[in-house]
Amino acid sequence: MVAQQNLAFAVGALALAGLLLLPASAADAGSAAGALSVGNQSVRLTTAYAREEREIPELNVGDPDPHIVVILVDRTLPEAATRSELALVQLASTGAVAGLVVDINPANGNIFAGKSFLPQGGNPQFFTQTPGSDNFASDSFKLAAGHASGHVHTSQPVDVTNPDGTTWGSYSFDATFDAAVVPAPELLATVAGDQARASDPARAIRRYLEAVAKGDLAAIKASLASDHPFAAMVTADNLPEMRQEVLGPYADASAMMADLQKVYLYQAQAQLFFKGTEGGTVMPMVLEGGVWKVSTP
């Protein structure tokens, strides 16, 4: 696998196993009322954001498509964190924001997955709603006139899991929300094979991969979107790890580009799907000032 969703130096690479999707446009802040509690500590959830997400076929593992992503947090978010999951995870990992994200099936209003960002920071607490389980409930969900509203809560405390699999304490949440929904971008075209590799987004990603392989810090930074959350981490000290996370098993940019299978084109956005012997990778791009840049999922 070329990249992992929980590593900072993914810098735009999206692992197939990560199941992260193309970010939508920035969302307007809505309202939330409730709390996220960890032991005896509670954080008031005051702000909500919502967006529609659609999967490309290579990432479709049977989850509802499209679905609604609802973000409930304790403060207003910077624009990038409302549309980029990696930007939100990075922000929460430092304790700068606390809250949760719930993925809701608009057909029945049920939660099928999500993650919690605890007030002490660290890794997010990922969760899924298994068949027959009611640990995470969504009541009175409504999607109408471009707005999503409802009530989400845990039915019992949920274990806090450490990266090594051990647990400590528990958390719970209970909150209502109302927020405008940012629609998913409209797919304009799909190109494959040689056409994909000759496309403008593909040429831009090749320049980025070549810069990573050469260790050209200026060219790497120039390849990143203006609000890329990991731009500050592009340093000489971090280059070895960055090469490993971006190029993975590939010897150079040409070897990786040979595995580019498809380019999904949206208005001012693109997703590049690579498929190699170790799995699939999606790299999102955004058009800024007429130039394709590496974005974040």
Long-range contacts (C-beta under 8 A, 24 or more apart in sequence): 1-248, 1-278, 1-279, 1-281, 2-245, 2-246, 2-247, 2-248, 2-249, 2-250, 2-256, 2-274, 2-276, 2-278, 2-279, 2-281, 3-245, 3-246, 3-248, 3-281, 4-245, 5-86, 5-297, 6-89, 6-123, 7-245, 8-90, 8-230, 8-233, 9-230, 9-233, 9-238, 9-241, 9-242, 9-244, 9-245, 9-246, 10-86, 10-230, 10-245, 10-246, 11-224, 11-228, 11-230, 11-233, 11-234, 11-242, 11-245, 11-246, 11-294, 11-296, 12-208, 12-224, 12-228, 12-283, 12-284, 12-285, 12-294, 12-295, 12-296, 12-297, 13-245, 13-246, 13-281, 13-282, 13-283, 14-281, 14-282, 14-283, 14-284, 14-297, 15-279, 15-280, 15-281, 16-58, 16-59, 16-279, 16-280, 16-281, 16-282, 17-279, 18-297, 19-59, 19-61, 19-63, 20-85, 20-86, 20-297, 21-53, 21-54, 21-55, 21-59, 21-85, 21-297, 22-53, 22-54, 22-56, 22-184, 22-185, 22-264, 22-266, 22-269, 22-271, 22-284, 22-297, 23-83, 23-84, 23-85, 23-284, 23-295, 23-296, 23-297, 24-51, 24-52, 24-53, 24-83, 24-182, 24-183, 24-184, 24-185, 25-83, 25-182, 25-185, 26-79, 26-82, 26-83, 26-182, 27-51, 27-71, 27-82, 27-83, 27-179, 27-180, 27-181, 27-182, 28-179, 28-180, 28-182, 29-76, 29-77, 29-179, 30-147, 30-177, 30-178, 30-179, 30-180, 31-177, 31-178, 31-179, 32-72, 32-73, 32-175, 32-176, 32-177, 33-175, 33-176, 33-177, 34-72, 34-153, 34-173, 34-174, 34-175, 34-176, 35-173, 35-174, 35-175, 36-72, 36-74, 36-98, 36-99, 36-100, 36-116, 36-118, 36-119, 36-171, 36-172, 36-173, 36-175, 37-171, 37-172, 37-173, 38-118, 38-119, 38-120, 38-160, 38-169, 38-170, 38-171, 39-169, 39-170, 39-171, 41-119, 43-74, 43-98, 43-99, 43-119, 44-74, 45-72, 45-73, 45-74, 45-99, 45-100, 45-173, 45-175, 46-73, 46-74, 46-75, 47-72, 47-73, 47-74, 47-75, 47-76, 47-77, 48-72, 48-73, 48-177, 48-178, 48-179, 49-73, 49-77, 49-82, 49-179, 50-147, 50-148, 50-177, 50-179, 50-180, 50-181, 50-182, 51-82, 51-83, 51-181, 51-182, 51-183, 51-184, 52-181, 52-182, 52-183, 52-184, 53-184, 54-184, 54-187, 56-264, 56-271, 56-273, 56-282, 58-262, 58-273, 58-275, 58-280, 58-282, 59-282, 63-103, 63-112, 63-113, 64-103, 64-105, 64-106, 64-107, 64-112, 66-106, 66-184, 67-103, 67-104, 67-105, 67-106, 67-112, 68-103, 68-104, 68-106, 68-143, 68-148, 68-181, 69-101, 69-102, 69-103, 69-104, 70-101, 70-102, 70-104, 70-148, 70-150, 70-152, 70-177, 70-179, 71-99, 71-100, 71-101, 72-99, 72-100, 72-101, 72-102, 72-152, 72-173, 72-175, 72-177, 73-97, 73-98, 73-99, 73-100, 73-117, 74-98, 74-99, 78-227, 79-227, 80-227, 80-229, 80-296, 83-182, 84-227, 84-229, 84-295, 84-296, 84-297, 85-296, 85-297, 86-229, 86-230, 86-296, 86-297, 87-227, 87-229, 87-296, 88-117, 89-117, 89-124, 90-229, 90-230, 91-229, 92-117, 92-121, 92-124, 93-121, 93-122, 93-123, 93-124, 94-121, 95-119, 95-120, 95-121, 96-121, 100-173, 102-136, 102-138, 102-152, 104-138, 104-141, 104-148, 104-150, 106-141, 106-143, 109-138, 109-140, 109-141, 109-142, 109-150, 110-138, 110-141, 111-136, 111-137, 111-138, 111-152, 116-158, 116-171, 116-173, 118-160, 118-171, 123-163, 125-158, 125-160, 125-161, 125-171, 127-158, 143-181, 146-180, 146-181, 146-183, 147-178, 147-179, 147-180, 147-181, 148-177, 148-178, 148-179, 148-181, 149-176, 149-177, 149-178, 149-179, 150-176, 150-177, 151-175, 151-176, 151-177, 152-176, 152-177, 185-266, 185-267, 185-269, 186-266, 186-267, 187-264, 187-265, 187-266, 188-265, 188-266, 188-267, 189-264, 189-265, 190-262, 190-263, 190-264, 190-265, 191-262, 191-263, 191-265, 192-261, 192-262, 192-263, 193-261, 196-260, 196-261, 196-262, 196-263, 196-272, 197-257, 197-260, 199-263, 199-265, 199-270, 200-292, 201-263, 201-265, 201-270, 201-272, 201-285, 201-292, 202-257, 202-260, 202-263, 202-272, 203-292, 204-285, 204-291, 204-292, 204-293, 204-294, 205-257, 205-260, 205-272, 205-283, 205-285, 205-292, 205-294, 206-253, 206-257, 208-294, 209-246, 209-247, 209-252, 209-253, 209-256, 209-257, 210-252, 210-253, 212-242, 212-243, 212-246, 212-247, 212-253, 213-243, 213-247, 213-252, 213-253, 215-239, 215-243, 223-293, 223-294, 224-293, 224-294, 225-286, 225-288, 225-293, 225-294, 225-295, 225-296, 226-288, 226-293, 228-293, 228-294, 228-295, 228-296, 229-296, 230-296, 248-278, 248-281, 249-276, 249-277, 249-278, 250-276, 269-295
